[in-house]
Amino acid sequence: MDEPRDPTLEQRQHSLLWDRFRAGDEGAFRALTETYYRVLANYGMKLSRDKDFVADCIQELFLELWERRRFLGDAVFVKSYLLKAVRNKIIKESIKLRRFKEPEDLEFGRGEYHPIELEIVSTEAEREKINHLKSLLGDLTKRQQEIIYLRFYQNLEFDEISEVMGLTRQSVANLLHRTIKDIRSKWIISLFFWILL
């Protein structure tokens, strides 16, 4: 099981930036927005396919953060704090626009995939395995896809995922365990059929 971790040097630096931003330092605020905009945009595109809508939500979020900076609390893990904030913002704005779907039905996973996997493979067989793995991931529930994205693409720990998704730490551990077990069992079954062909 994943144990709570101490903040890394980078996380401590970002936490200090957060404190400076809360004190009104525009340079610190600019550094935070530049550091996290792309992360938030990538995550937002997993929740909604509307790129302009996601960009608007992120811009509004940063504007609201600046306006409410004096009332914000400490953020040891700034990344998970902002991921949770943008998730909530997208859901809230979707409700306003009558575009809301329950979290299981959000468009998670339909955004652009990073082609890094295809860049590192050299044979057609490996490409087929990567495509098959993507297909298996696409067959997961939206919540399973979200937890895989947060854990393995954003490298968040259980406590951070718990904060972002609004689940208990134990629920995160259980969901991730079940998800990985599902992927493994489907992978083994598909390999068995490949051998028979």
mmCIF file of the C-alpha atoms, coordinates in Angstrom:
data_MODEL
# 
_entry.id   MODEL 
# 
loop_
_atom_site.group_PDB 
_atom_site.id 
_atom_site.type_symbol 
_atom_site.label_atom_id 
_atom_site.label_alt_id 
_atom_site.label_comp_id 
_atom_site.label_asym_id 
_atom_site.label_entity_id 
_atom_site.label_seq_id 
_atom_site.pdbx_PDB_ins_code 
_atom_site.Cartn_x 
_atom_site.Cartn_y 
_atom_site.Cartn_z 
_atom_site.occupancy 
_atom_site.B_iso_or_equiv 
_atom_site.pdbx_formal_charge 
_atom_site.auth_seq_id 
_atom_site.auth_comp_id 
_atom_site.auth_asym_id 
_atom_site.auth_atom_id 
_atom_site.pdbx_PDB_model_num 
ATOM 1   C CA . MET A 1 1   ? 0.000   0.000   0.000   1.00 0.00 ? 1   MET A CA 1 
ATOM 2   C CA . ASP A 1 2   ? 1.110   3.503   -0.821  1.00 0.00 ? 2   ASP A CA 1 
ATOM 3   C CA . GLU A 1 3   ? 2.298   5.335   2.308   1.00 0.00 ? 3   GLU A CA 1 
ATOM 4   C CA . PRO A 1 4   ? 1.849   9.091   2.786   1.00 0.00 ? 4   PRO A CA 1 
ATOM 5   C CA . ARG A 1 5   ? 4.970   10.849  1.589   1.00 0.00 ? 5   ARG A CA 1 
ATOM 6   C CA . ASP A 1 6   ? 6.899   13.917  2.540   1.00 0.00 ? 6   ASP A CA 1 
ATOM 7   C CA . PRO A 1 7   ? 6.899   16.735  -0.009  1.00 0.00 ? 7   PRO A CA 1 
ATOM 8   C CA . THR A 1 8   ? 9.722   16.695  -2.551  1.00 0.00 ? 8   THR A CA 1 
ATOM 9   C CA . LEU A 1 9   ? 12.031  19.674  -2.968  1.00 0.00 ? 9   LEU A CA 1 
ATOM 10  C CA . GLU A 1 10  ? 10.018  20.783  -6.014  1.00 0.00 ? 10  GLU A CA 1 
ATOM 11  C CA . GLN A 1 11  ? 6.749   20.484  -4.072  1.00 0.00 ? 11  GLN A CA 1 
ATOM 12  C CA . ARG A 1 12  ? 8.207   22.531  -1.206  1.00 0.00 ? 12  ARG A CA 1 
ATOM 13  C CA . GLN A 1 13  ? 9.332   25.186  -3.699  1.00 0.00 ? 13  GLN A CA 1 
ATOM 14  C CA . HIS A 1 14  ? 5.867   25.304  -5.225  1.00 0.00 ? 14  HIS A CA 1 
ATOM 15  C CA . SER A 1 15  ? 4.358   25.533  -1.753  1.00 0.00 ? 15  SER A CA 1 
ATOM 16  C CA . LEU A 1 16  ? 6.589   28.552  -1.063  1.00 0.00 ? 16  LEU A CA 1 
ATOM 17  C CA . LEU A 1 17  ? 5.454   30.079  -4.373  1.00 0.00 ? 17  LEU A CA 1 
ATOM 18  C CA . TRP A 1 18  ? 1.882   29.479  -3.228  1.00 0.00 ? 18  TRP A CA 1 
ATOM 19  C CA . ASP A 1 19  ? 2.559   31.323  0.034   1.00 0.00 ? 19  ASP A CA 1 
ATOM 20  C CA . ARG A 1 20  ? 4.127   34.248  -1.852  1.00 0.00 ? 20  ARG A CA 1 
ATOM 21  C CA . PHE A 1 21  ? 1.160   34.328  -4.229  1.00 0.00 ? 21  PHE A CA 1 
ATOM 22  C CA . ARG A 1 22  ? -1.259  34.408  -1.284  1.00 0.00 ? 22  ARG A CA 1 
ATOM 23  C CA . ALA A 1 23  ? 0.697   37.398  0.044   1.00 0.00 ? 23  ALA A CA 1 
ATOM 24  C CA . GLY A 1 24  ? 0.098   39.234  -3.252  1.00 0.00 ? 24  GLY A CA 1 
ATOM 25  C CA . ASP A 1 25  ? 3.323   38.509  -5.156  1.00 0.00 ? 25  ASP A CA 1 
ATOM 26  C CA . GLU A 1 26  ? 2.344   38.785  -8.841  1.00 0.00 ? 26  GLU A CA 1 
ATOM 27  C CA . GLY A 1 27  ? 5.576   37.128  -9.987  1.00 0.00 ? 27  GLY A CA 1 
ATOM 28  C CA . ALA A 1 28  ? 4.830   34.063  -7.854  1.00 0.00 ? 28  ALA A CA 1 
ATOM 29  C CA . PHE A 1 29  ? 1.293   33.940  -9.241  1.00 0.00 ? 29  PHE A CA 1 
ATOM 30  C CA . ARG A 1 30  ? 2.615   34.159  -12.798 1.00 0.00 ? 30  ARG A CA 1 
ATOM 31  C CA . ALA A 1 31  ? 5.117   31.363  -12.053 1.00 0.00 ? 31  ALA A CA 1 
ATOM 32  C CA . LEU A 1 32  ? 2.333   29.134  -10.711 1.00 0.00 ? 32  LEU A CA 1 
ATOM 33  C CA . THR A 1 33  ? 0.102   29.741  -13.726 1.00 0.00 ? 33  THR A CA 1 
ATOM 34  C CA . GLU A 1 34  ? 2.967   29.060  -16.146 1.00 0.00 ? 34  GLU A CA 1 
ATOM 35  C CA . THR A 1 35  ? 3.960   25.914  -14.261 1.00 0.00 ? 35  THR A CA 1 
ATOM 36  C CA . TYR A 1 36  ? 0.481   24.401  -13.989 1.00 0.00 ? 36  TYR A CA 1 
ATOM 37  C CA . TYR A 1 37  ? -1.533  25.682  -16.957 1.00 0.00 ? 37  TYR A CA 1 
ATOM 38  C CA . ARG A 1 38  ? -0.547  22.812  -19.262 1.00 0.00 ? 38  ARG A CA 1 
ATOM 39  C CA . VAL A 1 39  ? -1.104  20.185  -16.533 1.00 0.00 ? 39  VAL A CA 1 
ATOM 40  C CA . LEU A 1 40  ? -4.567  21.604  -15.840 1.00 0.00 ? 40  LEU A CA 1 
ATOM 41  C CA . ALA A 1 41  ? -5.393  21.853  -19.554 1.00 0.00 ? 41  ALA A CA 1 
ATOM 42  C CA . ASN A 1 42  ? -4.397  18.224  -20.177 1.00 0.00 ? 42  ASN A CA 1 
ATOM 43  C CA . TYR A 1 43  ? -6.498  17.072  -17.224 1.00 0.00 ? 43  TYR A CA 1 
ATOM 44  C CA . GLY A 1 44  ? -9.398  19.316  -18.241 1.00 0.00 ? 44  GLY A CA 1 
ATOM 45  C CA . MET A 1 45  ? -9.405  17.834  -21.729 1.00 0.00 ? 45  MET A CA 1 
ATOM 46  C CA . LYS A 1 46  ? -9.916  14.430  -20.142 1.00 0.00 ? 46  LYS A CA 1 
ATOM 47  C CA . LEU A 1 47  ? -13.090 15.774  -18.531 1.00 0.00 ? 47  LEU A CA 1 
ATOM 48  C CA . SER A 1 48  ? -14.460 17.732  -21.505 1.00 0.00 ? 48  SER A CA 1 
ATOM 49  C CA . ARG A 1 49  ? -13.653 17.655  -25.197 1.00 0.00 ? 49  ARG A CA 1 
ATOM 50  C CA . ASP A 1 50  ? -14.428 21.356  -25.574 1.00 0.00 ? 50  ASP A CA 1 
ATOM 51  C CA . LYS A 1 51  ? -10.971 22.957  -25.634 1.00 0.00 ? 51  LYS A CA 1 
ATOM 52  C CA . ASP A 1 52  ? -12.297 26.530  -25.419 1.00 0.00 ? 52  ASP A CA 1 
ATOM 53  C CA . PHE A 1 53  ? -14.566 25.627  -22.501 1.00 0.00 ? 53  PHE A CA 1 
ATOM 54  C CA . VAL A 1 54  ? -11.642 24.062  -20.620 1.00 0.00 ? 54  VAL A CA 1 
ATOM 55  C CA . ALA A 1 55  ? -9.407  27.081  -21.322 1.00 0.00 ? 55  ALA A CA 1 
ATOM 56  C CA . ASP A 1 56  ? -12.141 29.425  -20.076 1.00 0.00 ? 56  ASP A CA 1 
ATOM 57  C CA . CYS A 1 57  ? -12.569 27.367  -16.901 1.00 0.00 ? 57  CYS A CA 1 
ATOM 58  C CA . ILE A 1 58  ? -8.834  27.464  -16.195 1.00 0.00 ? 58  ILE A CA 1 
ATOM 59  C CA . GLN A 1 59  ? -8.623  31.203  -16.799 1.00 0.00 ? 59  GLN A CA 1 
ATOM 60  C CA . GLU A 1 60  ? -11.632 31.838  -14.552 1.00 0.00 ? 60  GLU A CA 1 
ATOM 61  C CA . LEU A 1 61  ? -10.122 29.581  -11.900 1.00 0.00 ? 61  LEU A CA 1 
ATOM 62  C CA . PHE A 1 62  ? -6.843  31.512  -11.864 1.00 0.00 ? 62  PHE A CA 1 
ATOM 63  C CA . LEU A 1 63  ? -8.737  34.817  -11.776 1.00 0.00 ? 63  LEU A CA 1 
ATOM 64  C CA . GLU A 1 64  ? -10.827 33.595  -8.819  1.00 0.00 ? 64  GLU A CA 1 
ATOM 65  C CA . LEU A 1 65  ? -7.703  32.360  -7.046  1.00 0.00 ? 65  LEU A CA 1 
ATOM 66  C CA . TRP A 1 66  ? -6.069  35.778  -7.431  1.00 0.00 ? 66  TRP A CA 1 
ATOM 67  C CA . GLU A 1 67  ? -9.184  37.561  -6.174  1.00 0.00 ? 67  GLU A CA 1 
ATOM 68  C CA . ARG A 1 68  ? -9.546  35.224  -3.169  1.00 0.00 ? 68  ARG A CA 1 
ATOM 69  C CA . ARG A 1 69  ? -5.813  34.799  -2.452  1.00 0.00 ? 69  ARG A CA 1 
ATOM 70  C CA . ARG A 1 70  ? -6.037  36.306  1.057   1.00 0.00 ? 70  ARG A CA 1 
ATOM 71  C CA . PHE A 1 71  ? -8.647  33.736  2.059   1.00 0.00 ? 71  PHE A CA 1 
ATOM 72  C CA . LEU A 1 72  ? -6.886  30.656  0.663   1.00 0.00 ? 72  LEU A CA 1 
ATOM 73  C CA . GLY A 1 73  ? -5.212  28.178  2.977   1.00 0.00 ? 73  GLY A CA 1 
ATOM 74  C CA . ASP A 1 74  ? -1.828  26.507  2.838   1.00 0.00 ? 74  ASP A CA 1 
ATOM 75  C CA . ALA A 1 75  ? -1.218  24.092  -0.020  1.00 0.00 ? 75  ALA A CA 1 
ATOM 76  C CA . VAL A 1 76  ? 1.620   21.656  0.585   1.00 0.00 ? 76  VAL A CA 1 
ATOM 77  C CA . PHE A 1 77  ? 0.721   19.773  -2.599  1.00 0.00 ? 77  PHE A CA 1 
ATOM 78  C CA . VAL A 1 78  ? -0.133  22.605  -4.990  1.00 0.00 ? 78  VAL A CA 1 
ATOM 79  C CA . LYS A 1 79  ? -0.567  20.303  -7.999  1.00 0.00 ? 79  LYS A CA 1 
ATOM 80  C CA . SER A 1 80  ? -3.299  18.182  -6.429  1.00 0.00 ? 80  SER A CA 1 
ATOM 81  C CA . TYR A 1 81  ? -4.961  21.315  -5.010  1.00 0.00 ? 81  TYR A CA 1 
ATOM 82  C CA . LEU A 1 82  ? -5.159  22.863  -8.488  1.00 0.00 ? 82  LEU A CA 1 
ATOM 83  C CA . LEU A 1 83  ? -6.246  19.616  -10.178 1.00 0.00 ? 83  LEU A CA 1 
ATOM 84  C CA . LYS A 1 84  ? -9.111  19.321  -7.709  1.00 0.00 ? 84  LYS A CA 1 
ATOM 85  C CA . ALA A 1 85  ? -10.001 22.991  -8.197  1.00 0.00 ? 85  ALA A CA 1 
ATOM 86  C CA . VAL A 1 86  ? -10.117 22.716  -11.996 1.00 0.00 ? 86  VAL A CA 1 
ATOM 87  C CA . ARG A 1 87  ? -12.152 19.490  -11.780 1.00 0.00 ? 87  ARG A CA 1 
ATOM 88  C CA . ASN A 1 88  ? -14.696 21.220  -9.549  1.00 0.00 ? 88  ASN A CA 1 
ATOM 89  C CA . LYS A 1 89  ? -14.716 24.293  -11.792 1.00 0.00 ? 89  LYS A CA 1 
ATOM 90  C CA . ILE A 1 90  ? -15.415 22.259  -14.936 1.00 0.00 ? 90  ILE A CA 1 
ATOM 91  C CA . ILE A 1 91  ? -18.247 20.383  -13.225 1.00 0.00 ? 91  ILE A CA 1 
ATOM 92  C CA . LYS A 1 92  ? -19.706 23.614  -11.766 1.00 0.00 ? 92  LYS A CA 1 
ATOM 93  C CA . GLU A 1 93  ? -19.557 25.454  -15.101 1.00 0.00 ? 93  GLU A CA 1 
ATOM 94  C CA . SER A 1 94  ? -20.994 22.432  -16.897 1.00 0.00 ? 94  SER A CA 1 
ATOM 95  C CA . ILE A 1 95  ? -23.996 22.544  -14.568 1.00 0.00 ? 95  ILE A CA 1 
ATOM 96  C CA . LYS A 1 96  ? -24.474 26.218  -15.370 1.00 0.00 ? 96  LYS A CA 1 
ATOM 97  C CA . LEU A 1 97  ? -24.362 25.465  -19.077 1.00 0.00 ? 97  LEU A CA 1 
ATOM 98  C CA . ARG A 1 98  ? -26.614 22.409  -18.684 1.00 0.00 ? 98  ARG A CA 1 
ATOM 99  C CA . ARG A 1 99  ? -23.786 20.288  -20.044 1.00 0.00 ? 99  ARG A CA 1 
ATOM 100 C CA . PHE A 1 100 ? -23.220 18.384  -16.825 1.00 0.00 ? 100 PHE A CA 1 
ATOM 101 C CA . LYS A 1 101 ? -22.925 14.647  -16.778 1.00 0.00 ? 101 LYS A CA 1 
ATOM 102 C CA . GLU A 1 102 ? -22.357 12.511  -13.722 1.00 0.00 ? 102 GLU A CA 1 
ATOM 103 C CA . PRO A 1 103 ? -18.639 11.871  -13.032 1.00 0.00 ? 103 PRO A CA 1 
ATOM 104 C CA . GLU A 1 104 ? -18.924 8.331   -14.441 1.00 0.00 ? 104 GLU A CA 1 
ATOM 105 C CA . ASP A 1 105 ? -20.227 9.835   -17.696 1.00 0.00 ? 105 ASP A CA 1 
ATOM 106 C CA . LEU A 1 106 ? -17.762 12.688  -18.099 1.00 0.00 ? 106 LEU A CA 1 
ATOM 107 C CA . GLU A 1 107 ? -15.787 12.544  -21.321 1.00 0.00 ? 107 GLU A CA 1 
ATOM 108 C CA . PHE A 1 108 ? -12.727 11.340  -19.457 1.00 0.00 ? 108 PHE A CA 1 
ATOM 109 C CA . GLY A 1 109 ? -10.108 9.789   -21.650 1.00 0.00 ? 109 GLY A CA 1 
ATOM 110 C CA . ARG A 1 110 ? -11.465 11.068  -24.959 1.00 0.00 ? 110 ARG A CA 1 
ATOM 111 C CA . GLY A 1 111 ? -9.021  13.953  -25.173 1.00 0.00 ? 111 GLY A CA 1 
ATOM 112 C CA . GLU A 1 112 ? -5.720  13.815  -26.953 1.00 0.00 ? 112 GLU A CA 1 
ATOM 113 C CA . TYR A 1 113 ? -3.362  11.022  -25.965 1.00 0.00 ? 113 TYR A CA 1 
ATOM 114 C CA . HIS A 1 114 ? 0.313   11.680  -25.649 1.00 0.00 ? 114 HIS A CA 1 
ATOM 115 C CA . PRO A 1 115 ? 2.038   9.907   -28.540 1.00 0.00 ? 115 PRO A CA 1 
ATOM 116 C CA . ILE A 1 116 ? 5.129   9.206   -26.419 1.00 0.00 ? 116 ILE A CA 1 
ATOM 117 C CA . GLU A 1 117 ? 4.359   5.473   -26.324 1.00 0.00 ? 117 GLU A CA 1 
ATOM 118 C CA . LEU A 1 118 ? 4.380   5.295   -30.115 1.00 0.00 ? 118 LEU A CA 1 
ATOM 119 C CA . GLU A 1 119 ? 7.605   7.272   -30.368 1.00 0.00 ? 119 GLU A CA 1 
ATOM 120 C CA . ILE A 1 120 ? 9.556   4.784   -28.284 1.00 0.00 ? 120 ILE A CA 1 
ATOM 121 C CA . VAL A 1 121 ? 8.414   1.570   -29.927 1.00 0.00 ? 121 VAL A CA 1 
ATOM 122 C CA . SER A 1 122 ? 10.327  0.237   -32.882 1.00 0.00 ? 122 SER A CA 1 
ATOM 123 C CA . THR A 1 123 ? 8.384   -2.745  -34.180 1.00 0.00 ? 123 THR A CA 1 
ATOM 124 C CA . GLU A 1 124 ? 4.865   -3.278  -35.447 1.00 0.00 ? 124 GLU A CA 1 
ATOM 125 C CA . ALA A 1 125 ? 4.259   -5.945  -32.778 1.00 0.00 ? 125 ALA A CA 1 
ATOM 126 C CA . GLU A 1 126 ? 5.106   -3.473  -30.031 1.00 0.00 ? 126 GLU A CA 1 
ATOM 127 C CA . ARG A 1 127 ? 2.816   -0.886  -31.622 1.00 0.00 ? 127 ARG A CA 1 
ATOM 128 C CA . GLU A 1 128 ? 0.026   -3.436  -31.637 1.00 0.00 ? 128 GLU A CA 1 
ATOM 129 C CA . LYS A 1 129 ? 0.588   -4.114  -27.938 1.00 0.00 ? 129 LYS A CA 1 
ATOM 130 C CA . ILE A 1 130 ? 0.514   -0.375  -27.158 1.00 0.00 ? 130 ILE A CA 1 
ATOM 131 C CA . ASN A 1 131 ? -2.684  0.053   -29.181 1.00 0.00 ? 131 ASN A CA 1 
ATOM 132 C CA . HIS A 1 132 ? -4.184  -2.976  -27.465 1.00 0.00 ? 132 HIS A CA 1 
ATOM 133 C CA . LEU A 1 133 ? -3.277  -1.526  -24.054 1.00 0.00 ? 133 LEU A CA 1 
ATOM 134 C CA . LYS A 1 134 ? -4.916  1.780   -25.027 1.00 0.00 ? 134 LYS A CA 1 
ATOM 135 C CA . SER A 1 135 ? -7.978  -0.188  -26.080 1.00 0.00 ? 135 SER A CA 1 
ATOM 136 C CA . LEU A 1 136 ? -8.047  -1.948  -22.710 1.00 0.00 ? 136 LEU A CA 1 
ATOM 137 C CA . LEU A 1 137 ? -7.743  1.415   -20.948 1.00 0.00 ? 137 LEU A CA 1 
ATOM 138 C CA . GLY A 1 138 ? -10.555 2.765   -23.107 1.00 0.00 ? 138 GLY A CA 1 
ATOM 139 C CA . ASP A 1 139 ? -12.801 -0.088  -21.924 1.00 0.00 ? 139 ASP A CA 1 
ATOM 140 C CA . LEU A 1 140 ? -12.379 0.927   -18.281 1.00 0.00 ? 140 LEU A CA 1 
ATOM 141 C CA . THR A 1 141 ? -15.013 3.002   -16.517 1.00 0.00 ? 141 THR A CA 1 
ATOM 142 C CA . LYS A 1 142 ? -14.437 6.759   -16.568 1.00 0.00 ? 142 LYS A CA 1 
ATOM 143 C CA . ARG A 1 143 ? -13.443 6.732   -12.897 1.00 0.00 ? 143 ARG A CA 1 
ATOM 144 C CA . GLN A 1 144 ? -10.940 3.950   -13.534 1.00 0.00 ? 144 GLN A CA 1 
ATOM 145 C CA . GLN A 1 145 ? -9.484  5.928   -16.453 1.00 0.00 ? 145 GLN A CA 1 
ATOM 146 C CA . GLU A 1 146 ? -9.276  9.012   -14.249 1.00 0.00 ? 146 GLU A CA 1 
ATOM 147 C CA . ILE A 1 147 ? -7.444  7.217   -11.443 1.00 0.00 ? 147 ILE A CA 1 
ATOM 148 C CA . ILE A 1 148 ? -4.963  5.691   -13.913 1.00 0.00 ? 148 ILE A CA 1 
ATOM 149 C CA . TYR A 1 149 ? -4.333  9.149   -15.394 1.00 0.00 ? 149 TYR A CA 1 
ATOM 150 C CA . LEU A 1 150 ? -3.803  10.787  -12.006 1.00 0.00 ? 150 LEU A CA 1 
ATOM 151 C CA . ARG A 1 151 ? -1.598  7.995   -10.637 1.00 0.00 ? 151 ARG A CA 1 
ATOM 152 C CA . PHE A 1 152 ? 0.567   7.162   -13.642 1.00 0.00 ? 152 PHE A CA 1 
ATOM 153 C CA . TYR A 1 153 ? 0.445   10.230  -15.895 1.00 0.00 ? 153 TYR A CA 1 
ATOM 154 C CA . GLN A 1 154 ? 0.393   12.897  -13.177 1.00 0.00 ? 154 GLN A CA 1 
ATOM 155 C CA . ASN A 1 155 ? 2.346   10.778  -10.654 1.00 0.00 ? 155 ASN A CA 1 
ATOM 156 C CA . LEU A 1 156 ? 0.056   11.690  -7.749  1.00 0.00 ? 156 LEU A CA 1 
ATOM 157 C CA . GLU A 1 157 ? 0.133   9.716   -4.515  1.00 0.00 ? 157 GLU A CA 1 
ATOM 158 C CA . PHE A 1 158 ? -2.970  8.182   -2.921  1.00 0.00 ? 158 PHE A CA 1 
ATOM 159 C CA . ASP A 1 159 ? -3.570  11.138  -0.580  1.00 0.00 ? 159 ASP A CA 1 
ATOM 160 C CA . GLU A 1 160 ? -3.399  13.577  -3.496  1.00 0.00 ? 160 GLU A CA 1 
ATOM 161 C CA . ILE A 1 161 ? -5.722  11.468  -5.671  1.00 0.00 ? 161 ILE A CA 1 
ATOM 162 C CA . SER A 1 162 ? -8.089  11.245  -2.713  1.00 0.00 ? 162 SER A CA 1 
ATOM 163 C CA . GLU A 1 163 ? -8.189  15.033  -2.551  1.00 0.00 ? 163 GLU A CA 1 
ATOM 164 C CA . VAL A 1 164 ? -8.671  15.487  -6.304  1.00 0.00 ? 164 VAL A CA 1 
ATOM 165 C CA . MET A 1 165 ? -11.400 12.857  -6.738  1.00 0.00 ? 165 MET A CA 1 
ATOM 166 C CA . GLY A 1 166 ? -13.158 13.438  -3.427  1.00 0.00 ? 166 GLY A CA 1 
ATOM 167 C CA . LEU A 1 167 ? -12.696 9.838   -2.292  1.00 0.00 ? 167 LEU A CA 1 
ATOM 168 C CA . THR A 1 168 ? -11.268 8.392   0.887   1.00 0.00 ? 168 THR A CA 1 
ATOM 169 C CA . ARG A 1 169 ? -7.686  7.176   0.744   1.00 0.00 ? 169 ARG A CA 1 
ATOM 170 C CA . GLN A 1 170 ? -8.899  3.585   1.160   1.00 0.00 ? 170 GLN A CA 1 
ATOM 171 C CA . SER A 1 171 ? -11.394 4.000   -1.704  1.00 0.00 ? 171 SER A CA 1 
ATOM 172 C CA . VAL A 1 172 ? -8.559  5.260   -3.914  1.00 0.00 ? 172 VAL A CA 1 
ATOM 173 C CA . ALA A 1 173 ? -6.411  2.261   -2.979  1.00 0.00 ? 173 ALA A CA 1 
ATOM 174 C CA . ASN A 1 174 ? -9.297  -0.150  -3.627  1.00 0.00 ? 174 ASN A CA 1 
ATOM 175 C CA . LEU A 1 175 ? -10.253 1.445   -6.953  1.00 0.00 ? 175 LEU A CA 1 
ATOM 176 C CA . LEU A 1 176 ? -6.663  1.485   -8.206  1.00 0.00 ? 176 LEU A CA 1 
ATOM 177 C CA . HIS A 1 177 ? -6.121  -2.134  -7.111  1.00 0.00 ? 177 HIS A CA 1 
ATOM 178 C CA . ARG A 1 178 ? -9.320  -3.273  -8.879  1.00 0.00 ? 178 ARG A CA 1 
ATOM 179 C CA . THR A 1 179 ? -8.433  -1.274  -11.986 1.00 0.00 ? 179 THR A CA 1 
ATOM 180 C CA . ILE A 1 180 ? -4.949  -2.749  -12.290 1.00 0.00 ? 180 ILE A CA 1 
ATOM 181 C CA . LYS A 1 181 ? -6.363  -6.221  -11.632 1.00 0.00 ? 181 LYS A CA 1 
ATOM 182 C CA . ASP A 1 182 ? -8.941  -5.692  -14.428 1.00 0.00 ? 182 ASP A CA 1 
ATOM 183 C CA . ILE A 1 183 ? -6.244  -4.539  -16.855 1.00 0.00 ? 183 ILE A CA 1 
ATOM 184 C CA . ARG A 1 184 ? -3.991  -7.499  -16.015 1.00 0.00 ? 184 ARG A CA 1 
ATOM 185 C CA . SER A 1 185 ? -6.737  -10.086 -16.361 1.00 0.00 ? 185 SER A CA 1 
ATOM 186 C CA . LYS A 1 186 ? -7.917  -8.663  -19.703 1.00 0.00 ? 186 LYS A CA 1 
ATOM 187 C CA . TRP A 1 187 ? -4.306  -8.472  -20.905 1.00 0.00 ? 187 TRP A CA 1 
ATOM 188 C CA . ILE A 1 188 ? -3.659  -12.115 -19.982 1.00 0.00 ? 188 ILE A CA 1 
ATOM 189 C CA . ILE A 1 189 ? -6.861  -13.251 -21.702 1.00 0.00 ? 189 ILE A CA 1 
ATOM 190 C CA . SER A 1 190 ? -5.979  -11.345 -24.866 1.00 0.00 ? 190 SER A CA 1 
ATOM 191 C CA . LEU A 1 191 ? -2.412  -12.759 -24.872 1.00 0.00 ? 191 LEU A CA 1 
ATOM 192 C CA . PHE A 1 192 ? -3.888  -16.248 -24.591 1.00 0.00 ? 192 PHE A CA 1 
ATOM 193 C CA . PHE A 1 193 ? -6.035  -15.635 -27.688 1.00 0.00 ? 193 PHE A CA 1 
ATOM 194 C CA . TRP A 1 194 ? -3.042  -14.165 -29.572 1.00 0.00 ? 194 TRP A CA 1 
ATOM 195 C CA . ILE A 1 195 ? -1.098  -17.373 -28.864 1.00 0.00 ? 195 ILE A CA 1 
ATOM 196 C CA . LEU A 1 196 ? -3.974  -19.464 -30.236 1.00 0.00 ? 196 LEU A CA 1 
ATOM 197 C CA . LEU A 1 197 ? -4.085  -17.469 -33.488 1.00 0.00 ? 197 LEU A CA 1 
# 
